[in-house]
Amino acid sequence: MSGPDEAPSQAPRNWFRKPLRHAVNAFLAASTSIPRLALNIALPTLCVSCREPVAGEGVCASCWGKLSFIARPYCERLGIPFVYEPGPGLLSMEAIADPPAYTRARAAVRYDDVARTMVHALKYQDRTDLAPTMGRWMARAGQELLDNADALIPVPLHWKRSWSRRYNQSGTLAKIISRDTHVPVVPDALRRIRATEQQIGLSRSERARNVQGAFKVPPEKKSLVQGRRIVLVDDVLTSGATVDACARALLRAKAASVDVLVFARVVDSFKTPI
Ligand SMILES: [Zn+2]
């Protein structure tokens, strides 16, 4: 038992021990990273959703089966799936009642359990091995947007957030899409000039207010945007408020058009076309 009386006699000993402890910790950190590296090579990739070993793609066959890939029929404007084929070019109620600033939005999959796990793993767990698969699916879903596009612009993070997270997941996806389609990425054309609250838990109108005026094309980047057909790239589309605010900023900078391509979009239910 050590009491307050013993403190002075322990202080010099701790002073002596501290550098030693640091050295031991540094040695342990260095030595444990070697077997860990070997382990990373030896172990197969685990399915991001069910943790079963998987060859290559990051999602096992069973979890793949649970993903809902979005295909036609869908609203030509918002990309929301319809329950039946209404005929060419028909729009959803949402697209008519509350048209967005962007022209068209497309998503590879519905934002359900497996898709959510993939997005979170890419964003927060450094599972960048998922990006090639996700980007490839996006390139396929957004083919008609990409066929006529001049530039890909990832939705930017505020610099504070990109520092803490180290990289922008939308930028990673945009690079993959660019590699597959040869549409160039223009990474700094759009800037987040205001740190915004996380959109999670906010209502639709709160989300719109939260991101209003949060994005800007800096004057020195306007020439990269003016007259260009732009595809905005993001990981998830929820209410669409963020990409809408981005599209407004790009259109203010005289972009010819802005389309939106995301990995996953929230779909409340399959819609009946009007
Ligand atoms: Zn799985």
Residues whose N, C-alpha, C, O or C-beta is under 5 A from the ligand:
A	BS01	ZN	C47 S49 C50 R51 C60 C63
